[in-house]
Amino acid sequence: MNFCIASVEYFNNFGFDTTDWRKSTDGTKAIVHDRFIHILIPNYLEDSNIQTYLYPSAELDSILNSEEWV
């Protein structure tokens, strides 16, 4: 399973409603399961605006437990 992180503005530009998505503490980034992303952004793995992380992973845990997200 993968999760994707990008700016809220970037996701919104593709037509996503990020209202209920988990966001960074400053509200500028959002995280969502990749099964939603691939619908409107089929090449998301090649998109440099989207960071994709395997779940579970120490890397994603570290990001989500950082001051930026907690």
C-alpha positions as CSV (number, residue, x, y, z in Angstrom):
1,M,0.0,0.0,0.0
2,N,1.3,3.5,-0.8
3,F,0.5,7.0,0.3
4,C,1.1,10.2,-1.6
5,I,2.0,13.6,-0.3
6,A,1.8,16.8,-2.3
7,S,0.6,20.4,-1.9
8,V,-3.1,20.9,-1.3
9,E,-3.0,23.4,-4.1
10,Y,-1.6,20.8,-6.5
11,F,-4.2,18.2,-5.6
12,N,-7.0,20.8,-5.9
13,N,-5.8,21.8,-9.4
14,F,-6.6,18.2,-10.5
15,G,-10.1,18.5,-9.0
16,F,-9.6,16.6,-5.7
17,D,-11.6,17.8,-2.7
18,T,-9.0,17.7,0.0
19,T,-11.3,19.1,2.7
20,D,-11.2,15.9,4.8
21,W,-7.7,14.7,4.0
22,R,-5.0,14.7,6.6
23,K,-2.9,17.8,6.2
24,S,0.4,19.2,7.5
25,T,0.2,21.5,10.5
26,D,0.4,24.6,8.3
27,G,-2.3,23.2,6.0
28,T,-0.2,23.4,2.8
29,K,0.4,19.6,2.2
30,A,-2.0,16.7,2.1
31,I,-1.6,12.9,2.3
32,V,-3.9,10.4,0.7
33,H,-3.9,6.7,-0.3
34,D,-2.6,6.2,-3.9
35,R,-5.7,4.4,-5.0
36,F,-7.5,7.8,-5.1
37,I,-4.6,9.6,-6.8
38,H,-4.3,7.2,-9.8
39,I,-7.8,8.0,-10.9
40,L,-7.0,11.6,-11.9
41,I,-3.3,11.4,-12.1
42,P,-2.5,8.1,-13.7
43,N,1.3,8.8,-14.0
44,Y,1.6,10.0,-10.3
45,L,4.7,7.8,-9.8
46,E,6.5,9.9,-12.4
47,D,5.2,13.2,-11.1
48,S,7.9,15.2,-9.3
49,N,5.2,17.2,-7.4
50,I,4.0,14.0,-5.6
51,Q,6.1,12.1,-3.1
52,T,5.0,8.4,-2.8
53,Y,5.8,6.4,0.3
54,L,5.3,2.7,1.1
55,Y,3.1,2.0,4.1
56,P,4.1,0.7,6.6
57,S,7.6,2.2,6.4
58,A,10.0,3.9,8.8
59,E,10.4,6.7,6.3
60,L,6.6,7.5,6.2
61,D,6.4,7.1,10.0
62,S,9.2,9.6,10.4
63,I,7.6,12.1,8.2
64,L,4.1,11.9,9.8
65,N,5.6,12.1,13.3
66,S,7.7,15.2,12.4
67,E,6.8,18.7,13.6
68,E,5.5,19.4,10.1
69,W,2.7,16.8,10.5
70,V,2.0,16.5,14.2
